[in-house]
Amino acid sequence: MSSNETTDVVGVILAAGKGTRIRPFSHTFPKPLLPVLDKPLMVWQIESMRELGVRDITIVIGHLGHEIVTALGDGSSLGVRLSYVEQESMLGIAHAVAQLERHVDRPFLLFLGDIFFETTNLDSMLEMFRREGVSGVLAVKPEPDAEALRRNFTVDVGDDGFVRRVVEKPRHPSTDLKGCGLYLFDTTVFDAIRRTPRTALRDEYELTDAIQIFIENGYKLMPAPVVQRDLNLSLPADLLDLNLHVLAQRELDGWVAPDAQVGDGAQLERCVIMSGARVAPGARLVECLALPGAKVPGGDHERTVFSQDQAVSC
């Protein structure tokens, strides 16, 4: 065991969803494998866990799950140990977590696999969790945009500093504290998940319902303000914007993979050109993304995502 390995917590990434809104790219890529600059979204998450000392990570797969297994294997190339659990029916996040009960015997750090997280002091989640009487930690961030709150879930905190209530997609948010799709739970949460009913709204098992049951069962959860940004990958434009965001974070004018081909006279402004992509001679691209193996024709293109057989304007 390496000196910075944490053995009392395992990692979990949920990566089973179909990604219907990010079609056509989800026909060939599971959403968590969609690339952000030089690596899949999921690998950024795995690296975050590894930095915390979490080495054993279970990935819940479903749609195109074999692609994830092929891409990541046993995790040894990433310095972790990966195992896989299949969610055969897409019945919501709580249902995905329920698939883990027979495979996870320790507290687990849970990431939703289609969100790009920028965090600060992520290890404070582990510190909070190890306090006496704490059974879970929810990553949160203050969210001034009420519309963003209505699309996610809110976290109400009591005077004692513990989470009192979570509300999924609140019509009238009573707090600006947003839950961010990053959690740390004791295995006792599985009891609450087994008691979670399907929702009438989406006919799914919602994780927020399970969390509320968990709280009402008397378990204590703490909020951790560790998320600076959480960028959801829902639409093709999100994939473009995420890549442009990371480009700006790295203070780069553009990024071209070493094995990509850019034709003579092509002009690229704030573009990301991924492995094996080919840009036609004389093409002019502004804020464009070429996915692995994409073929970009000549002409002027702005805010467009290119795949091997398609171009989507954003």
C-alpha positions in Angstrom: 0.0 0.0 0.0 1.4 3.4 -0.9 1.9 6.0 1.8 -0.9 8.2 0.5 -3.5 5.5 0.0 -6.8 5.8 1.8 -8.2 2.4 2.5 -11.3 3.2 4.6 -13.0 4.9 1.6 -13.7 3.6 -1.9 -14.6 5.6 -5.0 -17.8 5.2 -7.1 -18.5 6.8 -10.5 -22.0 6.5 -12.0 -21.6 6.1 -15.7 -24.6 4.2 -16.9 -26.9 6.9 -18.5 -27.8 7.1 -22.2 -27.1 10.8 -22.6 -30.0 11.3 -24.9 -29.7 15.1 -25.0 -26.1 15.0 -26.2 -26.8 12.9 -29.2 -25.4 12.2 -31.8 -22.2 11.9 -29.8 -23.7 9.6 -27.2 -24.3 7.1 -30.0 -20.6 6.3 -30.0 -19.3 7.6 -26.7 -20.8 7.0 -23.2 -21.1 10.6 -21.8 -18.4 10.1 -19.1 -15.9 9.1 -21.9 -16.5 12.3 -23.9 -13.1 14.0 -24.0 -12.1 17.2 -22.2 -8.8 18.3 -23.9 -6.4 15.4 -23.6 -8.5 12.9 -21.5 -12.0 11.6 -21.0 -14.2 13.4 -18.5 -14.2 10.4 -16.2 -10.4 10.3 -16.0 -10.4 13.8 -14.5 -12.7 12.3 -11.8 -10.5 9.3 -11.3 -7.5 11.5 -10.9 -9.3 13.6 -8.3 -10.0 10.5 -6.3 -6.4 9.3 -6.7 -5.1 12.6 -5.3 -7.2 12.0 -2.2 -5.6 8.6 -1.8 -8.7 6.7 -3.0 -7.4 3.8 -5.1 -10.3 1.3 -5.2 -13.0 2.7 -7.6 -16.1 1.0 -8.8 -17.8 2.2 -12.0 -21.5 1.6 -12.6 -21.9 1.1 -16.3 -24.9 0.7 -18.6 -25.2 2.3 -22.0 -22.1 1.4 -24.1 -20.5 0.1 -20.9 -18.1 -2.1 -22.9 -16.5 1.1 -24.3 -15.7 2.3 -20.8 -14.2 -1.1 -19.8 -12.2 -1.1 -23.0 -10.9 2.4 -22.5 -10.0 2.2 -18.8 -9.4 -1.5 -18.2 -8.3 -2.4 -14.7 -7.2 1.1 -13.9 -3.5 0.2 -13.6 -2.4 2.8 -16.2 -4.1 5.5 -14.0 -2.6 4.2 -10.7 -6.0 2.9 -9.4 -7.9 -0.4 -9.2 -11.1 -0.3 -11.2 -14.0 -2.7 -11.0 -17.4 -2.5 -12.8 -21.0 -3.1 -11.9 -23.8 -3.1 -14.5 -27.1 -1.2 -14.1 -29.3 -3.1 -16.5 -32.4 -0.8 -16.2 -32.1 3.0 -16.3 -34.3 3.7 -13.3 -32.6 6.7 -11.7 -29.6 7.6 -9.6 -30.7 5.9 -6.4 -31.3 2.7 -8.5 -27.8 3.0 -9.8 -26.4 3.3 -6.3 -28.5 0.4 -5.2 -26.5 -1.9 -7.6 -23.5 -1.3 -5.4 -24.8 -2.7 -2.2 -23.4 -6.2 -2.8 -20.0 -4.8 -4.0 -19.2 -2.0 -1.6 -18.4 -2.7 2.0 -17.0 0.6 3.1 -17.9 4.3 3.0 -17.8 5.6 -0.6 -17.1 8.8 -2.4 -19.6 9.1 -5.2 -19.2 11.2 -8.4 -21.9 11.6 -11.1 -19.9 10.7 -14.2 -21.3 13.4 -16.5 -20.2 16.4 -14.4 -16.9 18.2 -14.6 -16.0 19.4 -11.1 -13.6 22.1 -10.1 -13.1 21.7 -6.4 -11.1 23.2 -3.5 -10.2 21.4 -0.3 -11.9 18.2 -1.5 -10.1 16.3 1.3 -12.3 18.3 3.8 -15.1 16.0 2.9 -13.1 13.1 4.3 -12.2 15.1 7.4 -15.9 16.0 8.0 -17.0 12.4 7.4 -14.6 11.1 10.1 -16.1 13.3 12.8 -18.1 11.5 15.5 -21.7 10.8 14.4 -21.4 11.9 10.8 -22.8 9.4 8.3 -22.6 11.4 5.1 -21.3 14.6 3.4 -22.9 16.5 0.5 -20.7 18.7 -1.7 -22.5 22.1 -2.1 -21.9 25.5 -3.6 -23.8 28.8 -3.2 -25.7 29.4 -6.4 -27.0 32.9 -7.2 -28.9 31.7 -10.3 -32.4 30.6 -9.2 -32.9 28.8 -12.6 -29.8 26.7 -11.9 -31.2 25.9 -8.5 -34.5 24.8 -10.1 -32.6 22.4 -12.4 -30.7 20.7 -9.5 -31.4 20.2 -5.9 -31.1 22.5 -2.9 -29.7 21.7 0.5 -31.2 23.3 3.7 -28.9 23.4 6.7 -30.1 23.5 10.2 -28.8 25.7 13.1 -26.7 22.7 14.2 -24.8 22.8 10.9 -26.2 19.5 9.7 -28.3 19.0 6.5 -32.0 19.2 7.4 -33.6 18.8 4.0 -32.8 18.3 0.3 -35.3 19.3 -2.4 -35.1 18.0 -5.9 -35.7 20.6 -8.6 -37.5 23.0 -6.3 -40.0 25.3 -7.9 -39.5 28.0 -5.2 -36.0 27.5 -3.8 -35.8 28.4 -0.1 -32.0 28.5 0.0 -29.2 29.3 -2.5 -27.2 26.2 -1.5 -27.0 23.8 -4.4 -26.2 20.2 -4.2 -23.5 19.3 -6.8 -23.5 15.6 -7.6 -20.6 14.7 -5.4 -21.3 12.8 -2.2 -19.7 10.7 0.6 -21.8 8.1 2.3 -21.6 5.4 4.9 -23.0 2.1 3.8 -26.0 2.6 6.0 -27.4 4.7 3.2 -28.3 1.5 1.4 -31.0 1.0 4.0 -32.6 4.3 3.0 -32.2 3.5 -0.7 -34.1 0.2 -0.3 -37.0 2.2 1.2 -37.0 4.8 -1.6 -40.2 4.8 -3.7 -40.3 5.6 -7.4 -41.3 9.1 -8.1 -44.5 9.9 -9.9 -42.7 12.7 -11.9 -40.1 10.6 -13.7 -40.9 7.1 -12.6 -37.4 6.8 -11.2 -35.7 6.3 -7.9 -34.3 9.7 -6.9 -31.2 9.9 -4.8 -32.5 13.1 -3.1 -35.5 11.1 -1.9 -33.2 8.5 -0.5 -31.1 11.2 1.2 -34.2 12.7 2.8 -35.2 9.2 4.1 -31.6 8.8 5.4 -31.9 12.1 7.3 -35.3 11.2 8.7 -33.9 7.9 9.9 -31.7 10.0 12.2 -28.4 10.0 10.3 -26.3 13.1 10.3 -25.1 14.6 7.0 -22.8 17.6 6.7 -22.6 20.1 3.8 -19.1 20.7 2.3 -18.6 23.9 0.3 -15.9 22.3 -1.8 -17.2 22.9 -5.4 -16.2 26.0 -7.2 -17.7 25.0 -10.5 -19.8 22.0 -11.6 -20.2 21.9 -15.4 -22.9 19.5 -16.5 -22.5 17.7 -19.8 -26.1 17.7 -21.1 -26.0 19.2 -24.7 -23.4 19.3 -27.5 -22.8 23.0 -26.7 -21.8 21.9 -23.1 -19.1 19.7 -24.5 -17.7 22.6 -26.6 -18.0 25.1 -23.7 -16.3 22.7 -21.3 -13.4 22.2 -23.6 -13.1 26.0 -24.1 -13.3 26.6 -20.4 -10.5 24.2 -19.6 -8.5 25.7 -22.4 -8.9 29.2 -20.8 -8.1 27.7 -17.4 -4.8 26.5 -18.7 -4.2 29.9 -20.4 -3.9 28.2 -23.8 -5.0 29.8 -27.2 -5.8 26.3 -28.5 -4.9 22.7 -28.2 -4.0 20.3 -31.0 -3.3 16.6 -30.3 0.2 15.5 -31.4 -1.2 13.1 -33.9 -3.9 15.4 -35.4 -3.4 16.8 -38.9 -4.0 20.4 -39.6 -3.9 21.2 -43.4 -1.8 24.0 -44.9 -3.2 27.5 -44.5 -5.8 26.4 -41.9 -6.6 29.0 -39.3 -7.6 28.0 -35.8 -8.8 30.4 -33.1 -9.5 29.0 -29.6 -10.0 25.5 -31.0 -9.5 22.0 -29.6 -8.4 19.4 -32.2 -8.3 15.9 -30.7 -6.4 12.7 -31.5 -6.5 11.6 -35.1 -8.7 14.5 -36.3 -8.0 16.1 -39.6 -8.6 19.7 -40.6 -8.8 20.5 -44.3 -6.3 22.9 -45.8 -7.5 26.5 -45.8 -10.3 25.9 -43.2 -11.0 28.7 -40.8 -12.2 27.6 -37.4 -13.3 29.8 -34.5 -14.1 28.1 -31.1 -14.6 24.7 -32.6 -14.0 21.2 -31.3 -12.9 18.3 -33.4 -13.5 15.0 -31.6 -11.1 12.0 -32.0 -11.0 10.9 -35.7 -13.1 13.8 -36.9 -12.8 15.2 -40.4 -13.2 18.9 -40.6 -14.0 20.2 -44.2 -12.7 23.4 -45.7 -14.6 26.7 -45.3 -15.5 28.9 -42.3 -16.8 27.2 -39.1 -17.7 28.8 -35.8 -18.8 27.2 -32.6 -19.1 23.7 -34.2 -18.4 20.3 -32.8 -17.2 17.8 -35.4 -17.3 14.0 -35.0 -16.2 11.3 -37.5 -19.4 11.6 -39.4 -21.2 14.7 -38.3 -21.0 18.4 -37.5 -23.2 20.0 -34.9 -23.5 23.8 -34.7 -23.6 25.2 -31.2 
